[in-house]
Amino acid sequence: MNGLAQTSGPLSAGSLAQLTLSLLAIIALIIAVSWLLKRLKIAGPGGRGDIAVIDQLGLGPRERIVLVRVGDHQVLVGVGASGIVALTPLATPIAIANGAEAEPAFAERLRELMKRAGRAA
């Protein structure tokens, strides 16, 4: 023995590989969550003031028709890759089933679960 023992330091090949895989897993998780939020249309403002999105209908991967409430009026708007186009203002507003803007089923379900969890605690 020459007194210089080989020890594995904090920057060994195994620890670098583990660190790299951990970082890649975190980046993949961030991308997956952002895709899911975009897909479920959870991210972004829904609007509770004078302007709000009432309902929308997907026509294709990047095209949809959106019913927007502006004050007391409703407007149909086309949204696509080329931009936003006002289709027509509605002379008679469309009645909403429960008297309020339609909410995604996920948001309603989450609200119910949070209420139940509040009662149980």
GROMACS elastic network, one bead per residue, 0.5 to 0.9 nm:
[ bonds ]
;  ai    aj funct       b0    kb
    1     4     6  0.74863   500
    1     5     6  0.79831   500
    2     5     6  0.77859   500
    8    11     6  0.77933   500
    8    12     6  0.59852   500
    9    12     6  0.56737   500
   10    15     6  0.69422   500
   10    16     6  0.86044   500
   11    14     6  0.80973   500
   11    15     6  0.61502   500
   11    16     6  0.61726   500
   12    15     6  0.54114   500
   12    16     6  0.62504   500
   12    17     6  0.86638   500
   13    16     6  0.51784   500
   13    17     6  0.61410   500
   13    18     6  0.86330   500
   14    17     6  0.51677   500
   14    18     6  0.62097   500
   14    19     6  0.86195   500
   15    18     6  0.50073   500
   15    19     6  0.60512   500
   15    20     6  0.85267   500
   16    19     6  0.50305   500
   16    20     6  0.60751   500
   16    21     6  0.85694   500
   17    20     6  0.51071   500
   17    21     6  0.61514   500
   17    22     6  0.85362   500
   18    21     6  0.51850   500
   18    22     6  0.60867   500
   18    23     6  0.86525   500
   19    22     6  0.50969   500
   19    23     6  0.62235   500
   19    24     6  0.86464   500
   20    23     6  0.52165   500
   20    24     6  0.62119   500
   20    25     6  0.86247   500
   21    24     6  0.50767   500
   21    25     6  0.61085   500
   21    26     6  0.86613   500
   22    25     6  0.50809   500
   22    26     6  0.62728   500
   22    27     6  0.87101   500
   23    26     6  0.51150   500
   23    27     6  0.62146   500
   23    28     6  0.85736   500
   24    27     6  0.51129   500
   24    28     6  0.60752   500
   24    29     6  0.85379   500
   25    28     6  0.50643   500
   25    29     6  0.61106   500
   25    30     6  0.86882   500
   26    29     6  0.50251   500
   26    30     6  0.62630   500
   26    31     6  0.87053   500
   27    30     6  0.51367   500
   27    31     6  0.62748   500
   27    32     6  0.86128   500
   28    31     6  0.51408   500
   28    32     6  0.60786   500
   28    33     6  0.86165   500
   29    32     6  0.50566   500
   29    33     6  0.61093   500
   29    34     6  0.85545   500
   30    33     6  0.52571   500
   30    34     6  0.61662   500
   30    35     6  0.85785   500
   31    34     6  0.52084   500
   31    35     6  0.61095   500
   31    36     6  0.85737   500
   32    35     6  0.51353   500
   32    36     6  0.61228   500
   32    37     6  0.86421   500
   33    36     6  0.50201   500
   33    37     6  0.61279   500
   33    38     6  0.85358   500
   34    37     6  0.51227   500
   34    38     6  0.61189   500
   34    39     6  0.84777   500
   34    43     6  0.85111   500
   35    38     6  0.51036   500
   35    39     6  0.59806   500
   35    40     6  0.85646   500
   36    40     6  0.60470   500
   36    41     6  0.82282   500
   36    42     6  0.85425   500
   37    40     6  0.52258   500
   37    41     6  0.57599   500
   37    42     6  0.52117   500
   37    43     6  0.56199   500
   38    42     6  0.65749   500
   38    43     6  0.62750   500
   38    44     6  0.87965   500
   39    42     6  0.79142   500
   40    43     6  0.81035   500
   40   104     6  0.84149   500
   40   106     6  0.84001   500
   41    44     6  0.75105   500
   41   104     6  0.84712   500
   42    45     6  0.85633   500
   42    46     6  0.86232   500
   42   104     6  0.83591   500
   42   106     6  0.86716   500
   42   107     6  0.81809   500
   43    46     6  0.86596   500
   45    48     6  0.87120   500
   46    52     6  0.64253   500
   46    53     6  0.64390   500
   46    54     6  0.88777   500
   47    50     6  0.79370   500
   47    51     6  0.62137   500
   47    53     6  0.66777   500
   48    51     6  0.70332   500
   48    52     6  0.59851   500
   48    53     6  0.89023   500
   49    52     6  0.67207   500
   49    71     6  0.85055   500
   50    69     6  0.74943   500
   50    70     6  0.57594   500
   50    72     6  0.84285   500
   51    68     6  0.70615   500
   51    69     6  0.55466   500
   51    71     6  0.64172   500
   52    67     6  0.87313   500
   52    68     6  0.57315   500
   52    69     6  0.52419   500
   52    70     6  0.68224   500
   52    71     6  0.88260   500
   52   101     6  0.81402   500
   53    56     6  0.76587   500
   53    66     6  0.69677   500
   53    67     6  0.60660   500
   53    69     6  0.62631   500
   53    70     6  0.89758   500
   53   101     6  0.76794   500
   53   102     6  0.87148   500
   54    66     6  0.76488   500
   54    67     6  0.55138   500
   54    68     6  0.55732   500
   54    69     6  0.64236   500
   54    74     6  0.88329   500
   54    96     6  0.84038   500
   54   100     6  0.84722   500
   54   101     6  0.50068   500
   54   102     6  0.59203   500
   54   103     6  0.82643   500
   55    65     6  0.85486   500
   55    66     6  0.59713   500
   55    67     6  0.52290   500
   55    68     6  0.73557   500
   55   101     6  0.75240   500
   55   102     6  0.63434   500
   55   103     6  0.84276   500
   56    64     6  0.67511   500
   56    65     6  0.55742   500
   56    67     6  0.59931   500
   56    68     6  0.87342   500
   57    63     6  0.87920   500
   57    64     6  0.54301   500
   57    65     6  0.52357   500
   57    66     6  0.64845   500
   57    67     6  0.87008   500
   58    61     6  0.74907   500
   58    62     6  0.79747   500
   58    63     6  0.62166   500
   58    65     6  0.65507   500
   58    66     6  0.86614   500
   59    62     6  0.77664   500
   59    63     6  0.53308   500
   59    65     6  0.72592   500
   60    64     6  0.67698   500
   60    80     6  0.89740   500
   61    64     6  0.83382   500
   62    79     6  0.77919   500
   62    80     6  0.55201   500
   62    81     6  0.60762   500
   63    78     6  0.74031   500
   63    79     6  0.55975   500
   63    81     6  0.69174   500
   64    77     6  0.84787   500
   64    78     6  0.60311   500
   64    79     6  0.53463   500
   64    80     6  0.65635   500
   65    76     6  0.68153   500
   65    77     6  0.57382   500
   65    79     6  0.61464   500
   65    80     6  0.87376   500
   65    87     6  0.88299   500
   66    75     6  0.82027   500
   66    76     6  0.57764   500
   66    77     6  0.51445   500
   66    78     6  0.62759   500
   66    79     6  0.72541   500
   67    74     6  0.67354   500
   67    75     6  0.58249   500
   67    77     6  0.63649   500
   67    78     6  0.89527   500
   68    73     6  0.84064   500
   68    74     6  0.55669   500
   68    75     6  0.52593   500
   68    76     6  0.63525   500
   68    77     6  0.72376   500
   69    72     6  0.69271   500
   69    73     6  0.57991   500
   69    75     6  0.64784   500
   69    93     6  0.89392   500
   70    73     6  0.52750   500
   70    74     6  0.59875   500
   70    75     6  0.74629   500
   71    74     6  0.80210   500
   72    93     6  0.83801   500
   73    89     6  0.76059   500
   73    90     6  0.72601   500
   73    91     6  0.81252   500
   73    92     6  0.83305   500
   73    93     6  0.66878   500
   74    88     6  0.89572   500
   74    89     6  0.61030   500
   74    90     6  0.56404   500
   74    91     6  0.81490   500
   74    92     6  0.81878   500
   74    93     6  0.58290   500
   74    94     6  0.77966   500
   75    86     6  0.73285   500
   75    87     6  0.75377   500
   75    88     6  0.59278   500
   75    90     6  0.57510   500
   75    93     6  0.87198   500
   76    85     6  0.88781   500
   76    86     6  0.63507   500
   76    87     6  0.54002   500
   76    88     6  0.53802   500
   76    89     6  0.61484   500
   76    90     6  0.72900   500
   77    84     6  0.68310   500
   77    85     6  0.56978   500
   77    87     6  0.51588   500
   77    88     6  0.72010   500
   77    89     6  0.87111   500
   78    83     6  0.82229   500
   78    84     6  0.56872   500
   78    85     6  0.50363   500
   78    86     6  0.62367   500
   78    87     6  0.62353   500
   79    82     6  0.79652   500
   79    83     6  0.59931   500
   79    85     6  0.64922   500
   79    86     6  0.87999   500
   80    83     6  0.53395   500
   80    84     6  0.63864   500
   80    85     6  0.83747   500
   81    84     6  0.83753   500
   82    85     6  0.89387   500
   86    89     6  0.78697   500
   89    92     6  0.89938   500
   90    93     6  0.59312   500
   90    94     6  0.80682   500
   92    95     6  0.89575   500
   95    98     6  0.87463   500
   95    99     6  0.74511   500
   96    99     6  0.52520   500
   96   100     6  0.62697   500
   96   101     6  0.66675   500
   96   102     6  0.73461   500
   97   100     6  0.75905   500
   97   101     6  0.86506   500
   97   102     6  0.80981   500
   98   101     6  0.79445   500
   98   102     6  0.79998   500
   99   102     6  0.87936   500
  100   103     6  0.85773   500
  102   105     6  0.89386   500
  103   106     6  0.82439   500
  103   107     6  0.66283   500
  103   108     6  0.68527   500
  104   107     6  0.54271   500
  104   108     6  0.66343   500
  104   109     6  0.88249   500
  105   108     6  0.51738   500
  105   109     6  0.61114   500
  105   110     6  0.85516   500
  106   109     6  0.51096   500
  106   110     6  0.60290   500
  106   111     6  0.85437   500
  107   110     6  0.51292   500
  107   111     6  0.61529   500
  107   112     6  0.87033   500
  108   111     6  0.51723   500
  108   112     6  0.63519   500
  108   113     6  0.87763   500
  109   112     6  0.51575   500
  109   113     6  0.62739   500
  109   114     6  0.86739   500
  110   113     6  0.51079   500
  110   114     6  0.61344   500
  110   115     6  0.86487   500
  111   114     6  0.51540   500
  111   115     6  0.62852   500
  111   116     6  0.87499   500
  112   115     6  0.51759   500
  112   116     6  0.63111   500
  112   117     6  0.86762   500
  113   116     6  0.50881   500
  113   117     6  0.61135   500
  113   118     6  0.85639   500
  114   117     6  0.50364   500
  114   118     6  0.61188   500
  114   119     6  0.87380   500
  115   118     6  0.50668   500
  115   119     6  0.64069   500
  115   120     6  0.87696   500
  116   119     6  0.52135   500
  116   120     6  0.62582   500
  116   121     6  0.87733   500
  117   120     6  0.51187   500
  117   121     6  0.62415   500
  118   121     6  0.54367   500
